[in-house]
Amino acid sequence: MRRSIDDSTDDHRADEDDRPPANWAVAIIDDCEGCGEGELRIALTLEEVGRSGYGLVAHLAPATARRMRVAIAAALREIGEPPD
């Protein structure tokens, strides 16, 4: 099972040669080899725009996904943005 949740590109300008734009995607999966039979994971994929299949995929357990959510909320607060 794979259920896509959201995806988009980062906010780099397309003309920045040293930092090409990246795609990100978040999905729910239940077929993570090495994670435990049938355990649900949050899959976070990061890859360069136009290089589909060459990025990195992190399989996050619920506790790890929550930790990432807390870190992003803290970073938003640090730059003066409410974390919603």
C-alpha positions as CSV (number, residue, x, y, z in Angstrom):
1,M,0.0,0.0,0.0
2,R,1.2,3.5,-0.8
3,R,-0.9,6.6,-0.3
4,S,0.4,9.9,-1.4
5,I,-0.3,12.8,1.0
6,D,1.4,15.8,-0.6
7,D,4.2,16.9,-2.8
8,S,5.8,20.0,-4.2
9,T,9.1,21.7,-5.0
10,D,11.3,23.7,-2.7
11,D,11.6,27.5,-3.0
12,H,15.0,27.9,-4.7
13,R,15.0,29.9,-7.9
14,A,15.3,27.7,-11.0
15,D,18.3,29.8,-12.2
16,E,20.5,29.0,-9.2
17,D,23.2,26.7,-10.7
18,D,24.7,25.7,-7.4
19,R,21.4,24.8,-5.8
20,P,19.0,23.1,-8.2
21,P,15.4,23.0,-7.2
22,A,14.3,19.9,-5.3
23,N,11.0,17.9,-5.2
24,W,9.7,16.6,-1.9
25,A,6.9,14.1,-1.4
26,V,5.2,12.6,1.7
27,A,3.4,9.3,1.5
28,I,2.2,6.5,3.8
29,I,3.6,3.0,3.1
30,D,3.2,-0.4,4.6
31,D,5.9,-2.3,2.5
32,C,9.1,-1.0,4.0
33,E,11.7,-3.8,3.8
34,G,13.5,-4.0,7.1
35,C,11.0,-2.0,9.0
36,G,8.8,-4.8,10.2
37,E,6.1,-6.8,8.4
38,G,3.1,-4.6,7.8
39,E,4.3,-1.6,9.9
40,L,3.1,1.7,8.6
41,R,5.7,4.3,7.8
42,I,5.8,7.9,6.6
43,A,7.9,8.0,3.4
44,L,9.7,11.3,2.9
45,T,11.2,11.6,-0.6
46,L,13.7,14.3,-1.6
47,E,15.1,14.5,-5.2
48,E,16.4,17.0,-7.6
49,V,13.7,18.3,-10.1
50,G,13.9,16.3,-13.3
51,R,15.9,13.4,-11.7
52,S,13.0,11.3,-10.5
53,G,14.2,8.0,-9.0
54,Y,17.6,9.4,-8.0
55,G,16.7,11.0,-4.7
56,L,16.6,9.7,-1.1
57,V,13.6,8.1,0.6
58,A,13.4,8.1,4.4
59,H,11.0,5.7,6.0
60,L,9.9,7.3,9.3
61,A,8.3,5.6,12.2
62,P,5.5,7.6,13.8
63,A,7.7,8.8,16.6
64,T,10.4,10.0,14.1
65,A,7.8,11.8,12.0
66,R,6.6,13.6,15.1
67,R,10.1,14.6,16.0
68,M,10.6,16.0,12.5
69,R,7.2,17.9,12.9
70,V,8.4,19.4,16.2
71,A,11.8,20.4,14.6
72,I,10.0,22.2,11.7
73,A,7.6,23.9,14.1
74,A,10.6,25.1,16.1
75,A,12.4,26.4,13.0
76,L,9.2,28.3,12.0
77,R,9.0,29.9,15.4
78,E,12.8,30.9,15.2
79,I,12.1,32.8,12.0
80,G,9.0,34.5,13.4
81,E,6.4,32.4,11.7
82,P,3.5,30.6,13.4
83,P,3.7,26.8,12.9
84,D,-0.1,26.6,12.2
